[in-house]
Amino acid sequence: MYFEVQRSGITLEALHTRQARYRASDVHGVWFTRTHERALRGAQPWQRETPALYVTEQHQVPALGLSLEATVEATLGGHLDLFLSPVRPVQVTVLSETIGCFRCAGNTGLLVVVWLCPPNSPDLAVMLPGTTACLAAWVHGLLGPAWGGEHRTFTEWPREKPRVYTCPGCGRTRQARIQNGRARLAAAR
């Protein structure tokens, strides 16, 4: 196992390509990078194969709430599994309200709720409210920007009243409204 601190600029694609060479030699590693803070906050489709974590100048790993030293110790001690592999399939049901922005003409998927359950077992569903922090980044990484034929970025449902969110396309504040919310929740179940 290796730990690499990447202080200079590197694209996430280059990082993933470099990791593929290590993986071909059956070497597992963890990358600590000073760049890509925003991208590494959310889910990355390649994160299981190429664990990469943002590290601050103060040697802290914000994603884990640990120091760099504690992260390395926890990984080597087997207390932190950064090489997760899927054990069981999970059915994901996403209920979102697509809202178009008249300024930038982009579509935003405001998350209402996400259900996770084993396939064919809806009685074991776990419901995650759309206000859950980082849920939108995870859904966006899982489903991608083109889902169901629509191009959109997912955003958490606003927690506070008035229900406003920031459009990811143009940065303008927009009003969040859901059409027939209770009926849609019941139908989605």
Secondary structure, DSSP 4 states (H G I P E B T S, - for coil): -EEEEE-S---HHHHHHHHHHHHHTT--EEEEESS-HHHHHS--TTTTTS-EEE--TTSEETTTTEEHHHHHHHHHTTSS--S----S--EEEEEEEEEE-TTT--EEEEEEEEEEE-TT-GGG-EEEETTSTTHHHHHHHHH-SEETTEEEEEEPPP-SSS-EEE-TTT--EEE---SSHHHHHHHH-
